[in-house]
Amino acid sequence: MHERYSIFNISVCSAINSNLKNIGFQTDFKENQGRLLSDITIPQFPNVLGAIDGTLIPIMGMSGDEEHVYVCRKGFHAINVQAVVDANMRFININAKFPGSTHDAYILSHSGIPSLMEGLTDGGWLLGDSGYPLKDWLLTPFISPANRKQQSYNTAHGKTRAVVERTFGVLKSRFRCLHKSGGTLPFAPLKCSKIIEACFRLHNKAIEEKVPLMQGGSVINISNGAVFPEQPCPSAQQRRLRVADRF
């Protein structure tokens, strides 16, 4: 009986993903501003809408022409999931369609995030780690900070962005099937993507309903870990320098 209602049942996943509409930016983007800063008071980072990162979800091995693209840098088959998180540890955007070997920067450029952020009339930033390119709307750390202000910027950036790592940890503690400690998702990639999306939506529901997290030990998030080499983007570099000057 339980298998009929399991998260591994594709009908259950489809029902959750179709009916639980709880992943998305607010229609009024002003409501998003400060959500990261509501609990993390670093006033030098104004108008931060969320933190972005990728996480590797283990899936079963496979054969065929595409097998190699699912092998991540850590050596196992995976899906690399891109997510944006707000201050309340809610996912406000996810993309669970790319194989484990895909670079975070590539997923970003082929997702809806760039057009969404560039279309904001009130502006706003996302915070990302060094696996992402610096953009007018995406603040990344200085790879080689040149002075104390840039070092302070990096420290504050890391503290603020840490919410996304914590959120992935809570997600995988709640849904062990998404973490290596729970094995691997034993399905084809397309079905795995649907299961992953359903788990993310159920996580948001659990956050909204304040469902307690069962004690079961800490979970370490596994990410791609690659560093994106900085490319000249004068306007974005100037924006980041202006933010760093506030420290």
C-alpha positions as CSV (number, residue, x, y, z in Angstrom):
1,M,0.0,0.0,0.0
2,H,2.8,2.4,0.9
3,E,4.4,2.2,-2.5
4,R,1.2,3.5,-4.1
5,Y,1.7,6.8,-2.2
6,S,5.5,6.8,-2.2
7,I,7.5,9.8,-3.5
8,F,9.0,7.3,-6.0
9,N,5.6,6.8,-7.6
10,I,5.6,8.9,-10.7
11,S,1.9,9.7,-10.4
12,V,2.5,11.0,-6.8
13,C,5.4,13.1,-8.0
14,S,3.4,14.5,-10.9
15,A,0.5,15.4,-8.6
16,I,2.8,17.2,-6.1
17,N,4.6,19.1,-8.9
18,S,1.4,20.1,-10.6
19,N,-0.6,21.1,-7.5
20,L,2.0,22.4,-5.0
21,K,2.8,25.7,-6.5
22,N,5.2,26.9,-3.8
23,I,8.5,27.5,-5.7
24,G,8.8,30.9,-7.4
25,F,9.8,34.5,-7.0
26,Q,7.0,36.8,-5.6
27,T,5.0,38.6,-8.2
28,D,5.8,41.8,-6.5
29,F,9.6,41.7,-6.3
30,K,9.7,44.3,-3.6
31,E,8.4,41.6,-1.3
32,N,11.6,39.7,-1.9
33,Q,14.0,42.5,-1.1
34,G,15.7,42.0,2.2
35,R,14.5,38.5,2.7
36,L,18.0,37.2,3.1
37,L,18.8,40.1,5.4
38,S,15.7,39.7,7.6
39,D,17.7,37.3,9.8
40,I,21.3,38.1,8.6
41,T,21.8,41.8,9.3
42,I,24.6,42.8,7.0
43,P,23.4,46.2,5.7
44,Q,26.2,46.5,3.2
45,F,24.3,44.0,1.0
46,P,21.1,45.8,0.1
47,N,18.4,44.4,-2.1
48,V,19.6,40.8,-2.0
49,L,16.8,38.6,-3.3
50,G,18.4,35.2,-2.7
51,A,21.5,33.0,-2.7
52,I,22.2,30.6,-5.6
53,D,24.2,27.4,-5.7
54,G,24.2,23.9,-7.1
55,T,24.0,20.5,-5.3
56,L,24.7,17.0,-6.6
57,I,21.9,14.4,-6.2
58,P,23.2,10.8,-6.6
59,I,21.4,8.7,-9.1
60,M,22.0,5.1,-10.3
61,G,24.6,4.3,-12.9
62,M,23.6,3.6,-16.5
63,S,24.8,2.6,-19.9
64,G,24.6,4.3,-23.2
65,D,26.0,7.2,-25.1
66,E,25.1,9.8,-22.4
67,E,26.4,7.8,-19.4
68,H,29.6,9.8,-19.1
69,V,27.9,13.2,-18.8
70,Y,26.2,12.1,-15.6
71,V,29.5,11.3,-13.8
72,C,30.3,14.3,-11.6
73,R,33.7,15.6,-10.5
74,K,33.3,13.5,-7.4
75,G,33.2,10.3,-9.5
76,F,29.6,9.2,-9.1
77,H,26.5,9.5,-11.3
78,A,24.4,12.5,-10.4
79,I,22.1,15.3,-11.4
80,N,23.4,18.8,-10.7
81,V,20.5,20.8,-9.3
82,Q,20.6,24.6,-9.4
83,A,18.6,26.4,-6.7
84,V,17.9,29.9,-5.4
85,V,17.1,30.2,-1.7
86,D,15.6,33.0,0.4
87,A,16.2,33.9,4.1
88,N,13.5,31.6,5.3
89,M,15.3,28.6,3.8
90,R,12.7,28.3,1.1
91,F,13.5,27.4,-2.5
92,I,12.3,30.2,-4.8
93,N,13.8,28.8,-8.0
94,I,15.1,25.3,-9.0
95,N,16.4,23.6,-12.1
96,A,16.9,19.8,-11.9
97,K,17.4,19.0,-15.5
98,F,21.2,18.9,-16.0
99,P,23.7,15.9,-15.7
100,G,26.2,15.8,-12.9
101,S,29.2,16.9,-15.0
102,T,27.6,20.1,-16.0
103,H,29.3,23.3,-14.7
104,D,27.2,25.5,-12.5
105,A,27.9,28.5,-14.7
106,Y,26.5,26.6,-17.8
107,I,23.3,25.7,-15.9
108,L,22.8,29.3,-14.9
109,S,23.3,30.6,-18.5
110,H,20.8,28.0,-19.8
111,S,18.2,28.6,-17.1
112,G,15.5,31.3,-16.7
113,I,17.4,33.2,-14.0
114,P,19.3,35.7,-16.3
115,S,16.2,36.9,-18.1
116,L,14.3,37.0,-14.8
117,M,16.9,39.0,-13.0
118,E,17.5,41.4,-15.9
119,G,13.8,42.1,-16.1
120,L,13.5,43.3,-12.5
121,T,12.5,47.0,-12.6
122,D,13.5,47.5,-9.0
123,G,16.8,45.8,-9.3
124,G,18.2,43.4,-6.9
125,W,21.0,40.9,-6.5
126,L,21.7,37.2,-6.1
127,L,24.7,36.0,-4.2
128,G,26.7,33.1,-5.7
129,D,30.1,31.5,-5.0
130,S,33.1,31.4,-7.2
131,G,31.6,28.8,-9.4
132,Y,29.5,31.5,-11.0
133,P,30.4,34.4,-13.2
134,L,30.2,38.0,-11.9
135,K,27.1,39.7,-13.3
136,D,25.3,43.0,-12.8
137,W,22.7,41.1,-10.8
138,L,25.0,38.3,-9.4
139,L,27.6,39.2,-6.8
140,T,30.4,36.7,-6.4
141,P,33.5,36.8,-4.1
142,F,36.8,38.4,-5.0
143,I,39.0,35.4,-6.0
144,S,42.1,37.4,-5.0
145,P,41.0,40.2,-2.6
146,A,43.3,43.2,-2.9
147,N,42.7,45.0,0.4
148,R,40.9,44.8,3.7
149,K,37.6,46.1,2.3
150,Q,37.5,43.3,-0.3
151,Q,38.4,40.8,2.4
152,S,35.6,42.0,4.6
153,Y,33.3,41.9,1.6
154,N,34.2,38.2,1.0
155,T,33.6,37.4,4.7
156,A,30.2,39.1,4.7
157,H,29.3,37.6,1.4
158,G,30.1,34.1,2.7
159,K,28.1,34.5,5.9
160,T,25.1,35.8,3.9
161,R,25.3,33.2,1.2
162,A,25.6,30.3,3.7
163,V,21.8,30.1,3.9
164,V,21.8,28.1,0.7
165,E,24.2,25.5,2.1
166,R,22.1,25.2,5.3
167,T,19.0,24.8,3.2
168,F,20.5,22.0,1.1
169,G,21.5,20.3,4.4
170,V,18.0,20.5,5.8
171,L,16.5,19.2,2.5
172,K,18.8,16.2,2.4
173,S,18.3,15.5,6.1
174,R,14.6,15.4,5.5
175,F,14.8,13.4,2.3
176,R,17.7,11.0,2.6
177,C,17.0,9.6,-0.8
178,L,18.7,12.9,-2.1
179,H,21.9,12.2,-0.2
180,K,24.6,9.5,-0.6
181,S,23.9,8.3,2.9
182,G,20.5,7.2,1.6
183,G,21.9,5.4,-1.5
184,T,21.1,6.6,-4.9
185,L,17.8,7.4,-6.8
186,P,17.4,4.0,-8.6
187,F,15.7,5.4,-11.7
188,A,16.3,7.0,-15.1
189,P,17.4,10.6,-15.1
190,L,14.0,12.0,-16.2
191,K,12.1,10.3,-13.4
192,C,14.9,11.3,-10.9
193,S,14.4,15.0,-11.9
194,K,10.6,14.7,-11.1
195,I,11.3,13.1,-7.8
196,I,13.9,15.8,-6.9
197,E,11.4,18.6,-7.8
198,A,8.7,17.0,-5.6
199,C,11.1,16.8,-2.7
200,F,12.0,20.4,-3.1
201,R,8.4,21.4,-3.1
202,L,7.6,19.2,0.0
203,H,10.6,20.9,1.7
204,N,9.0,24.3,1.2
205,K,5.7,23.0,2.5
206,A,7.5,21.7,5.6
207,I,9.1,25.0,6.1
208,E,5.8,26.8,5.8
209,E,4.1,24.5,8.2
210,K,7.0,24.5,10.6
211,V,7.3,20.7,10.5
212,P,10.2,19.7,12.9
213,L,13.2,18.0,11.4
214,M,13.9,14.6,12.9
215,Q,17.3,14.2,14.5
216,G,19.5,12.0,12.4
217,G,22.9,13.5,12.2
218,S,24.3,16.3,10.1
219,V,24.4,16.1,6.3
220,I,27.1,17.7,4.3
221,N,26.1,19.2,1.0
222,I,27.9,17.9,-2.1
223,S,28.4,20.6,-4.8
224,N,30.2,20.7,-8.1
225,G,33.1,22.6,-6.5
226,A,34.5,24.1,-9.7
227,V,35.8,27.7,-9.8
228,F,34.6,29.9,-12.7
229,P,37.6,32.0,-14.1
230,E,36.7,35.6,-13.8
231,Q,36.0,37.3,-17.2
232,P,36.1,41.1,-17.6
233,C,32.6,42.6,-17.1
234,P,33.3,46.3,-16.4
235,S,29.8,47.2,-15.2
236,A,29.6,44.2,-12.9
237,Q,33.1,44.8,-11.6
238,Q,32.3,48.4,-10.8
239,R,29.1,47.4,-8.9
240,R,31.0,44.9,-6.8
241,L,33.7,47.4,-6.0
242,R,31.1,49.9,-4.9
243,V,29.6,47.3,-2.6
244,A,33.0,46.4,-1.2
245,D,33.7,50.1,-0.5
246,R,30.9,50.1,2.1
247,F,32.9,47.7,4.4
